[in-house]
Amino acid sequence: MDTDVRHRISAILLAVALSAVLVPPPPVSAAVLPYQDPSLPVATRVNDLMSRMTLDEKLGQMTQAERGSVTAADITTYRLGSILSGGGSAPTPNTATSWADMYDGFQNAALATPLAIPMIYGVDAVHGHNNVVGATIFPHNIGLGATGDPALIQQIGRAVAEEVSGTGIDWNFAPCLCVARNDRWGRTYESFGETPDIASSMTAAITGLQGGTLGGPASVLATAKHYLGDGGTTGGDDQGDTQLGEAQLRAIHLPPFQAAVQRGVGSVMVSYSSWNGVKLHGHQYLITTLLKGELGFTGFVVSDWNGIDQIDGRSGFTAGEVSAAINAGIDMVMVPTAWKTFLTSLRAEVQNGHITTSRVDDANRRILTKKFELGLFERPLTDRAYTPTVGIAAHRALARQAVARSQVLLKNAGGVLPLARDGGKIFVAGKNADDIGHQSGGWTISWQGGSGNITPGTTILQGIRAAVGPTTTVTYHQRGTGIDGTYRAAIAVVGETPYAEGQGDRTGSMSLDRDDLRAIDTLRKAGVPVIVVLVSGRPLDIAANLPAWNALLAAWLPGTEGGGVADVLFGAVPPTGKTPMTWMNSVSQQPINAGDGQTPLFAQGFGLTY
Ligand code: GLC
């Protein structure tokens, strides 16, 4: 071989040797399996993942346990696919950072399983991230319905999504799309209004929470709840029986869920209630045929808290109820504490053929699709960039705007409102004037809500004090003690104290309580104009008292930003709210709704302005 060829061969060998040294070999990272490859279509990733899953891993995905009943080790051992915080279930200390740390702890336990399938964590952030101390608490839905502004509700959804994301949480059991038909119902305030059109428009909250498409910045899976007819039970009995023909059920209660499905809502929660005596949690026609079939819902269906226990009317759940619920179309079961028993029962029901593997696969496909679309496989841990958004001024300003827009002015005799900012003395009374807990209502820090300074915010009284000028004196006494004729006006902030769900059902009187009536009477006897501000989760029976009042403002349940009520009282923001509920003339009229032929005190859609 001549010299020249030899030289060229050695040059080539040298180049090969150098390239091996200068261009490192591809990283020896874990083999990227198809389900781990975000460049592949979600359906491909789901199919690949499911082909690798054992039956136990699939059953774990269908099981949701409460944070207080599991350890991180349990999540790994039992392959649990979801955790929730029930109302008020929070880490200690209850701060945004400790929530994020808790979430990451549970998530890392899920990622420690062989296939590293991330868990999804659900909370009820129904009017802000309301389990978290320091979070912005927005008006409850009944007040948001009074705004008539879906764009505002979408903005609120976005703000809530940022605060929820900042604590790691990726799934919100909201919005409630219930159409409350009887104001006796303890969940009336979770309804946007008594007719489906309002709730349908307010599904804008879903877009706020999820973003345009799932998986974007601070995208949180939304839940349309409670399917179907929860607000239509006879007597407003929570978890009761909705006795309607199918045409009426579809006309009144279905449209908001159709709108939610069209908006791409990721999950639907089943109602505790029954339809003509059959519990929704076992209702295959409504869940599978109607919701998944006719409406084309492709997300996943979650039960309510121990909801499957109610199918047979007896406490606890049986194997029969487990298979009834899954075969009805429920994909994930919220079994807060008895999740081990549930898993055992579910496995037995699959192994004995009562639940088919195709049903198990359908449930998993739905759940895993949402987890992939949310980006949980790529970004399983808290995005700490959002943690500082919890309770930020911009969100509180948005909440204050929503509070002002939700106020409904029902009476304004002699144009007593708006009050002048400057000069003289104003008296404030009532148990709801200086109480963050009362003005926030249920689902705030604790499940049932509470009294006093339960979380940072501005009470209505503090809002009034901040609204008046330096020459005005504001005096407060809950019972009105000390008022006299030298005051130019008196404001009585009265109404309901917090409640949630069935504990808020009112089967008897719907009037103001004696303390409120006494306080108002004390103010009236001083001979000064009396403005009543009603802080309540629903219309109350006040027709007999109204003639003695100069003005009436329905404030609903405003949340932490009580300054928004003062904005309307002093004219910084004119009242534009319209009542989303027909207002009874008498409690004997319940249920009373638009078009039912009864004569209300105020019709749905009524609201004064100035
Ligand atoms: C409750 C409610 C439901 C809530 C769930 C989890 O009982 O009915 O609205 O999302 O349990 O807290």
Boltz pocket constraint, residues with backbone or C-beta under 6 A from the ligand:
constraints:
  - pocket:
      binder: B
      contacts: [[A, 85], [A, 86], [A, 87], [A, 124], [A, 173], [A, 225], [A, 304], [A, 305]]
      max_distance: 6.0
